[in-house]
Amino acid sequence: MAIESIIDVLEQLQAAHVEMLDLGAQKKTAVVTNKVDTLITLINQESKLLKRIELIEQQRLRAVHQFLEERGIKSKLNLTITELARLVFDTNEKRRLFQAQVSLTDVLQEVKHLNEVNQQLIKQSISYIDFFIETMSFHAESEATYQNPAEKPYGIARSGLFDTRG
């Protein structure tokens, strides 16, 4: 029956997103420990997984359309699980459909939260790098090494960044 294939596809999507969650956790560790090579590898794995999720999503759409056709509905609408459940009359199948929906929704929420955390970590890393570069490039190279203040030319011998001579 087509409802079984919808439930199977939802379970496949849930499993793929669990893998995405695992990769996200590994990416978080790689960002925190500053392992760029590991991060690049994980991003490549994530891209492959995203392609696989797209294929599973296409299977889900086909299964939904097949289910609708079995019910005599010729529409190509993209129905939600709640709307599909109205067309399922077996209580066991309806329960399994809702369980698959809840499991997938929970995993998607976790992936979303982890992605937000990873984005914040990457933004912090970039702002630290920008700050470090600005700090290092702010002073001229001659000021990066020690010079005796008595040997400095006139006008440069002040100790701070601001001219307080008035």
Backbone hydrogen bonds in HBPLUS format (Angstrom, degrees):
<---DONOR---> <-ACCEPTOR-->    atom                        ^
c    i                          cat <-CA-CA->   ^        H-A-AA   ^      H-
h    n   atom  resd res      DA  || num        DHA   H-A  angle D-A-AA Bond
n    s   type  num  typ     dist DA aas  dist angle  dist       angle   num
A0004-GLU N   A0001-MET O   3.22 MM   3  5.65 132.7  2.46 106.7 117.4     1
A0006-ILE N   A0002-ALA O   3.03 MM   4  6.39 147.7  2.14 145.6 154.7     2
A0007-ILE N   A0003-ILE O   2.98 MM   4  6.25 161.5  2.02 149.0 153.3     3
A0008-ASP N   A0004-GLU O   2.88 MM   4  6.10 159.8  1.92 149.3 155.3     4
A0009-VAL N   A0005-SER O   2.95 MM   4  6.06 157.3  2.00 142.6 148.4     5
A0010-LEU N   A0006-ILE O   2.90 MM   4  6.15 156.2  1.96 149.2 156.1     6
A0011-GLU N   A0007-ILE O   2.94 MM   4  6.20 150.8  2.02 146.8 154.7     7
A0012-GLN N   A0008-ASP O   2.91 MM   4  6.23 146.6  2.02 143.4 153.2     8
A0013-LEU N   A0009-VAL O   2.88 MM   4  6.18 155.6  1.93 149.6 156.0     9
A0014-GLN N   A0010-LEU O   2.93 MM   4  6.15 153.6  2.00 142.8 150.2    10
A0015-ALA N   A0011-GLU O   2.94 MM   4  6.17 157.9  1.99 145.1 150.5    11
A0016-ALA N   A0012-GLN O   2.91 MM   4  6.14 158.6  1.96 149.6 155.6    12
A0017-HIS N   A0013-LEU O   2.93 MM   4  6.15 151.8  2.01 146.2 153.9    13
A0018-VAL N   A0014-GLN O   2.94 MM   4  6.22 136.9  2.13 141.5 153.7    14
A0019-GLU N   A0015-ALA O   3.09 MM   4  6.44 151.2  2.17 144.9 151.9    15
A0020-MET N   A0016-ALA O   2.97 MM   4  6.34 147.4  2.08 138.3 148.0    16
A0021-LEU N   A0017-HIS O   2.85 MM   4  6.08 145.9  1.97 138.5 147.5    17
A0022-ASP N   A0018-VAL O   2.97 MM   4  6.29 151.4  2.05 145.1 152.5    18
A0023-LEU N   A0019-GLU O   2.91 MM   4  6.27 159.5  1.95 151.7 156.9    19
A0024-GLY N   A0020-MET O   2.87 MM   4  6.09 150.9  1.96 143.8 152.4    20
A0025-ALA N   A0021-LEU O   2.99 MM   4  6.28 150.0  2.08 145.4 152.7    21
A0026-GLN N   A0022-ASP O   3.02 MM   4  6.34 154.7  2.09 147.5 154.5    22
A0027-LYS N   A0023-LEU O   2.81 MM   4  6.08 149.9  1.90 146.4 155.4    23
A0028-LYS N   A0024-GLY O   2.95 MM   4  6.19 152.2  2.03 143.6 150.7    24
A0029-THR N   A0025-ALA O   3.13 MM   4  6.43 158.7  2.18 145.3 150.0    25
A0030-ALA N   A0026-GLN O   2.90 MM   4  6.18 155.4  1.97 146.4 153.8    26
A0031-VAL N   A0027-LYS O   2.86 MM   4  6.10 154.3  1.92 152.5 158.8    27
A0032-VAL N   A0028-LYS O   2.98 MM   4  6.18 166.4  1.99 151.7 155.5    28
A0033-THR N   A0029-THR O   2.90 MM   4  6.03 158.3  1.95 150.1 155.9    29
A0035-LYS N   A0030-ALA O   2.92 MM   5  5.00 162.2  1.95 145.9 150.5    30
A0034-ASN N   A0031-VAL O   3.24 MM   3  4.98 153.3  2.31  96.1 103.9    31
A0039-LEU N   A0035-LYS O   3.05 MM   4  6.29 154.6  2.12 145.7 153.5    32
A0040-ILE N   A0036-VAL O   2.92 MM   4  6.20 155.6  1.98 154.1 159.5    33
A0041-THR N   A0037-ASP O   3.08 MM   4  6.35 160.6  2.12 147.9 152.9    34
A0042-LEU N   A0038-THR O   2.92 MM   4  6.17 158.3  1.97 151.0 157.1    35
A0043-ILE N   A0039-LEU O   2.93 MM   4  6.15 151.7  2.01 146.6 154.3    36
A0044-ASN N   A0040-ILE O   3.05 MM   4  6.32 153.8  2.12 147.7 154.1    37
A0045-GLN N   A0041-THR O   3.01 MM   4  6.33 156.4  2.07 148.1 154.7    38
A0046-GLU N   A0042-LEU O   2.85 MM   4  6.04 150.9  1.93 144.6 153.2    39
A0047-SER N   A0043-ILE O   2.97 MM   4  6.23 148.2  2.07 143.5 151.2    40
A0048-LYS N   A0044-ASN O   3.16 MM   4  6.49 158.3  2.21 148.0 152.6    41
A0049-LEU N   A0045-GLN O   2.98 MM   4  6.24 155.3  2.04 146.4 153.7    42
A0050-LEU N   A0046-GLU O   2.86 MM   4  6.10 149.0  1.96 146.2 154.8    43
A0051-LYS N   A0047-SER O   3.11 MM   4  6.43 150.7  2.20 145.5 152.4    44
A0052-ARG N   A0048-LYS O   3.11 MM   4  6.44 152.9  2.19 143.8 151.1    45
A0053-ILE N   A0049-LEU O   2.87 MM   4  6.18 150.7  1.96 147.7 156.1    46
A0054-GLU N   A0050-LEU O   2.95 MM   4  6.22 150.9  2.03 144.5 152.1    47
A0055-LEU N   A0051-LYS O   3.12 MM   4  6.46 152.8  2.20 144.7 151.2    48
A0056-ILE N   A0052-ARG O   3.00 MM   4  6.33 155.5  2.06 147.4 154.2    49
A0057-GLU N   A0053-ILE O   2.85 MM   4  6.06 151.6  1.93 147.1 155.4    50
A0058-GLN N   A0054-GLU O   3.01 MM   4  6.32 148.3  2.11 144.2 152.3    51
A0059-GLN N   A0055-LEU O   3.03 MM   4  6.38 149.4  2.12 142.8 151.3    52
A0060-ARG N   A0056-ILE O   2.88 MM   4  6.22 147.4  1.99 145.0 154.5    53
A0061-LEU N   A0057-GLU O   3.01 MM   4  6.35 156.7  2.07 148.4 153.4    54
A0062-ARG N   A0058-GLN O   3.03 MM   4  6.31 159.8  2.07 148.0 153.2    55
A0063-ALA N   A0059-GLN O   2.88 MM   4  6.10 158.3  1.93 149.5 155.7    56
A0064-VAL N   A0060-ARG O   2.91 MM   4  6.15 155.5  1.97 151.3 157.7    57
A0065-HIS N   A0061-LEU O   2.99 MM   4  6.22 163.9  2.01 150.5 154.6    58
A0066-GLN N   A0062-ARG O   2.89 MM   4  6.08 153.6  1.96 148.0 155.7    59
A0067-PHE N   A0063-ALA O   2.92 MM   4  6.09 156.1  1.98 143.9 150.5    60
A0068-LEU N   A0064-VAL O   2.89 MM   4  6.19 159.1  1.94 151.5 157.1    61
A0069-GLU N   A0065-HIS O   2.92 MM   4  6.13 154.4  1.99 143.5 150.7    62
A0070-GLU N   A0066-GLN O   2.95 MM   4  6.23 150.7  2.03 147.1 155.0    63
A0071-ARG N   A0067-PHE O   3.14 MM   4  6.45 137.5  2.33 140.4 151.5    64
A0071-ARG N   A0068-LEU O   3.09 MM   3  5.06 127.5  2.38  93.5 107.5    65
A0073-ILE N   A0068-LEU O   2.79 MM   5  5.06 162.1  1.82 152.2 146.0    66
A0072-GLY N   A0069-GLU O   2.96 MM   3  4.89 155.6  2.02 101.0 108.4    67
A0084-LEU N   A0080-THR O   2.92 MM   4  6.21 155.0  1.98 148.5 156.1    68
A0085-ALA N   A0081-ILE O   2.78 MM   4  5.96 152.8  1.85 149.7 157.4    69
A0087-LEU N   A0084-LEU O   2.84 MM   3  5.42 151.0  1.92 114.5 123.8    70
A0088-VAL N   A0085-ALA O   3.10 MM   3  5.02 158.3  2.15 101.0 107.8    71
A0094-LYS N   A0090-ASP O   2.96 MM   4  6.20 157.9  2.01 152.4 159.5    72
A0095-ARG N   A0091-THR O   2.88 MM   4  6.03 157.0  1.94 145.5 151.5    73
A0096-ARG N   A0092-ASN O   2.99 MM   4  6.24 164.0  2.01 150.4 154.5    74
A0097-LEU N   A0093-GLU O   2.88 MM   4  6.05 151.4  1.96 145.2 153.4    75
A0098-PHE N   A0094-LYS O   2.99 MM   4  6.28 158.2  2.04 148.5 153.5    76
A0099-GLN N   A0095-ARG O   2.88 MM   4  6.14 151.3  1.97 149.0 157.9    77
A0100-ALA N   A0096-ARG O   2.95 MM   4  6.14 157.6  2.00 146.4 151.7    78
A0101-GLN N   A0097-LEU O   3.02 MM   4  6.27 150.8  2.11 141.5 150.0    79
A0102-VAL N   A0098-PHE O   2.92 MM   4  6.15 161.7  1.95 149.4 153.4    80
A0103-SER N   A0099-GLN O   2.96 MM   4  6.13 166.3  1.98 151.7 155.5    81
A0104-LEU N   A0100-ALA O   3.01 MM   4  6.11 165.0  2.03 146.4 150.8    82
A0105-THR N   A0101-GLN O   2.87 MM   4  6.01 162.2  1.90 151.4 157.0    83
A0106-ASP N   A0102-VAL O   2.91 MM   4  6.07 160.4  1.94 151.0 155.8    84
A0107-VAL N   A0103-SER O   3.13 MM   4  6.36 165.1  2.15 150.3 153.7    85
A0108-LEU N   A0104-LEU O   2.92 MM   4  6.11 160.8  1.96 152.0 157.9    86
A0109-GLN N   A0105-THR O   2.96 MM   4  6.18 152.3  2.04 148.0 154.9    87
A0110-GLU N   A0106-ASP O   3.08 MM   4  6.39 154.8  2.15 146.8 153.4    88
A0111-VAL N   A0107-VAL O   2.90 MM   4  6.19 159.9  1.94 154.0 159.5    89
A0112-LYS N   A0108-LEU O   2.93 MM   4  6.08 159.4  1.97 146.2 152.0    90
A0113-HIS N   A0109-GLN O   2.96 MM   4  6.18 161.6  1.99 148.1 152.7    91
A0114-LEU N   A0110-GLU O   2.91 MM   4  6.11 165.3  1.93 152.3 156.5    92
A0115-ASN N   A0111-VAL O   2.88 MM   4  6.05 155.5  1.94 149.7 156.6    93
A0116-GLU N   A0112-LYS O   3.04 MM   4  6.30 151.5  2.12 146.0 153.4    94
A0117-VAL N   A0113-HIS O   3.00 MM   4  6.35 155.9  2.06 149.6 156.1    95
A0118-ASN N   A0114-LEU O   2.90 MM   4  6.14 163.9  1.93 151.4 155.7    96
A0119-GLN N   A0115-ASN O   2.89 MM   4  6.07 152.6  1.96 144.7 152.3    97
A0120-GLN N   A0116-GLU O   3.05 MM   4  6.31 157.4  2.11 146.7 152.0    98
A0121-LEU N   A0117-VAL O   2.96 MM   4  6.28 157.7  2.01 152.1 158.5    99
A0122-ILE N   A0118-ASN O   2.94 MM   4  6.15 159.5  1.98 150.1 155.3   100
A0123-LYS N   A0119-GLN O   2.91 MM   4  6.13 158.4  1.96 149.6 155.7   101
A0124-GLN N   A0120-GLN O   2.91 MM   4  6.12 157.7  1.96 148.6 154.6   102
A0125-SER N   A0121-LEU O   2.93 MM   4  6.17 153.4  2.00 144.8 152.4   103
A0126-ILE N   A0122-ILE O   2.91 MM   4  6.15 160.4  1.95 151.0 155.9   104
A0127-SER N   A0123-LYS O   2.90 MM   4  6.11 161.2  1.93 149.8 155.1   105
A0128-TYR N   A0124-GLN O   2.93 MM   4  6.08 149.9  2.02 144.2 152.4   106
A0129-ILE N   A0125-SER O   2.97 MM   4  6.21 158.5  2.01 147.8 153.6   107
A0130-ASP N   A0126-ILE O   2.88 MM   4  6.12 163.1  1.90 152.5 157.2   108
A0131-PHE N   A0127-SER O   2.91 MM   4  6.03 159.8  1.95 142.8 148.5   109
A0132-PHE N   A0128-TYR O   2.86 MM   4  6.05 161.1  1.90 150.7 155.9   110
A0133-ILE N   A0129-ILE O   2.89 MM   4  6.10 162.8  1.92 153.6 157.9   111
A0134-GLU N   A0130-ASP O   2.90 MM   4  6.10 165.2  1.92 152.6 156.9   112
A0135-THR N   A0131-PHE O   2.86 MM   4  6.01 156.3  1.92 148.4 155.5   113
A0136-MET N   A0132-PHE O   2.95 MM   4  6.13 160.2  1.99 149.3 154.3   114
A0137-SER N   A0133-ILE O   2.92 MM   4  6.01 149.6  2.01 147.8 156.2   115
A0138-PHE N   A0134-GLU O   2.96 MM   4  5.74 118.3  2.35 138.1 150.1   116
A0143-GLU N   A0140-ALA O   2.96 MM   3  5.40 139.5  2.13 108.6 119.9   117
A0144-ALA N   A0141-GLU O   3.12 MM   3  5.20 152.3  2.20 101.3 109.9   118
A0151-GLU N   A0148-ASN O   2.95 MM   3  5.44 147.8  2.05 115.3 124.6   119
A0152-LYS N   A0149-PRO O   3.41 MM   3  5.39 160.5  2.45  99.7 105.3   120
A0156-ILE N   A0153-PRO O   3.31 MM   3  6.04 165.0  2.33 136.0 139.0   121
